[in-house]
Amino acid sequence: MATDNEIMRAIMNGISFAGAKTKKAEDPNKVKTKARGKQYRTGAHGSGAAKHKAEIRQKVKNRPSQRKGR
């Protein structure tokens, strides 16, 4: 339970809630295994499924109905 002194200090000064602590700086030598969004969309990170999906996206993009200005 809070003491009378702590209660008076809270009444006079208010209560402040500290924000979340920041994370430590990551090790620059750490290997990143998760592909970035653009790499996944373009299939650049080596996944066969991502390459296949990127090919499908490219085919859809090249359809005459999907081209801008036509």
C-alpha positions as CSV (number, residue, x, y, z in Angstrom):
1,M,0.0,0.0,0.0
2,A,1.2,3.5,-0.7
3,T,2.3,5.7,2.1
4,D,0.7,9.1,2.9
5,N,3.8,10.8,1.6
6,E,3.5,9.0,-1.8
7,I,-0.2,9.8,-2.0
8,M,0.4,13.5,-1.4
9,R,3.2,13.6,-4.0
10,A,0.9,11.9,-6.5
11,I,-1.9,14.5,-5.8
12,M,0.5,17.5,-6.0
13,N,2.7,16.4,-8.9
14,G,0.4,14.0,-10.8
15,I,1.3,10.5,-11.9
16,S,3.5,9.9,-15.0
17,F,3.6,6.6,-16.7
18,A,7.0,5.8,-18.3
19,G,6.9,4.7,-21.9
20,A,8.2,1.4,-23.2
21,K,11.9,1.0,-22.9
22,T,13.8,1.1,-26.2
23,K,15.4,-2.0,-27.6
24,K,19.1,-2.4,-27.6
25,A,21.0,-1.7,-30.8
26,E,21.0,-4.8,-32.9
27,D,24.3,-6.6,-33.7
28,P,25.4,-5.4,-37.2
29,N,26.9,-8.8,-37.9
30,K,23.6,-10.6,-37.2
31,V,22.3,-12.5,-40.3
32,K,18.8,-11.4,-41.3
33,T,16.8,-14.4,-42.5
34,K,13.5,-12.8,-43.1
35,A,13.0,-11.4,-46.6
36,R,11.9,-7.8,-47.0
37,G,8.5,-7.1,-48.6
38,K,9.8,-6.0,-51.9
39,Q,12.3,-8.9,-52.1
40,Y,9.4,-11.3,-51.5
41,R,7.1,-9.6,-54.1
42,T,9.9,-9.7,-56.8
43,G,11.1,-13.2,-55.8
44,A,14.6,-11.9,-55.2
45,H,15.2,-13.7,-51.9
46,G,15.4,-17.2,-53.5
47,S,12.1,-18.8,-52.5
48,G,10.6,-20.9,-55.3
49,A,7.1,-20.0,-54.3
50,A,7.9,-16.3,-54.3
51,K,9.5,-16.5,-57.7
52,H,6.4,-18.3,-59.1
53,K,4.0,-15.7,-57.5
54,A,6.2,-12.9,-58.9
55,E,5.9,-14.4,-62.4
56,I,2.2,-14.5,-62.1
57,R,2.1,-10.9,-60.9
58,Q,4.2,-9.9,-63.9
59,K,1.9,-11.7,-66.3
60,V,-1.2,-10.0,-64.8
61,K,0.6,-6.7,-64.9
62,N,1.4,-7.1,-68.6
63,R,-2.1,-7.9,-69.7
64,P,-3.6,-5.3,-72.0
65,S,-6.6,-4.8,-69.6
66,Q,-4.2,-4.0,-66.7
67,R,-2.0,-1.5,-68.5
68,K,-2.5,2.2,-67.8
69,G,-3.3,4.6,-70.6
70,R,-5.1,2.1,-72.8
